[in-house]
């Protein structure tokens, strides 16, 4: 099995980096023999905010993240969450507060690391 770690840094809306990272992570998670992990840092922690409401016809990163969660793991930088006032009970089910030590472990274990 090939493992890929995605690290997202940018806010969920405003530019398309998080969107494109989630698109690729979701597509890869849907393939056989692929393990996908996603770590959200900086403003990207807002991707995991539950209850997102976007205009009709606009992409919803919460739904995109759910696709990754069905087959993979999602961690959020706890320090970044705290800096933005994002509590554990505000993030979508399945996503977990993480640490830099966890990200270091995931990086060592990954065959590929992609940063968006």
N, C-alpha and C positions, 0 to 999 in steps of 0.2 A: 504494500500500500504506500502511495506517495502522499506526503503531508505538506500542506502549504499553510503558511501563516500570513495573514493579511494584517497590516497595521494601518489604521485610518487616523488621520490627524485633524481633518477639516470639519467644519460645521456641516450638518446635514443638508442645509439649504443655503443658497448664495453663490456657490459654484458647483461644479459637477464632480469633484474628486471623490467625495463620499459615495455619491450615486454610482459612479463608474466602478469603484472598488467593490461595492455591494453587488453590482451586476455580475462582475467577474467571479466573486466569491460564491454567489448563488449558482451560477452556471457550473462552476467546478464542483460544488457540493453535490450537484445532481448527477455527476459521473461516477461510474463504478470504480472501486479501488482508489478513491481519493479521500483524504482526511483534511478537513478545513477547520482552521481556527482563525478567529478574528479578534483583534485587540483594539479597543477604541481609546484614543488618547486626546488630550487637549479638548478642543471644541467638538470633536467627534463623539464624545460621550453623550451628547444630546441626541445622537442617532437612536439610542436605546430608550429615550423618554417615552413612556406609555401615554396613550391618549392623543396622539398626533392627529390633527385635522388639517388637511390641505385642500386647496380649491379643487373642484371637480376637474379631472383630466390631468392633474399634476401628480408626479410620482410621490410615493409615501415611503420614506426610508424605514419606518417602523415595520411595515409589511415586508419590505425587502430583507430586513434583518431577520424576520421570522422565518423566511425561507432558508437562510443559513443556519439558524438555530435548530431546524428540524433534523439536520444531518451533521451539524458541527457544534463547536463551542464558541462562546462569545464572552470575552472578559473586558472589563472597563477599568481604566486607571482610577483607583480610589482617590488619589491626591487630586486628580483633575476633576472628579465628581465633586469633591469637597470645595474646591476653588470656585465651582460654578453653582454651588448650592443644590446639587442633585442628590437626593436621598435614595437609599436602596429600595424603598417602597415605591419609588416613582419610575423605576425601570421595568422594561417588559419582562415577562416571565421567561425564565431560562437564561437570561444574561446575568452575569455575576460580577460583583466588585472584585477587582484584582489588584495586583501589586507589580512593581517593577521587577521583583524577584520572579514572579510568575511569568512575566514577559520574557525575561532572560532564559528561563527554563524552556518555554515554548520556542524561542529562537534557536536554542541548541538542538532541540528535538526535530525541528522542521527541516525538510529537504529543500524547501524554497521559502524565501521571505519576500513579500511584495509590500511596498510602502506607498500609500496614497495620501 
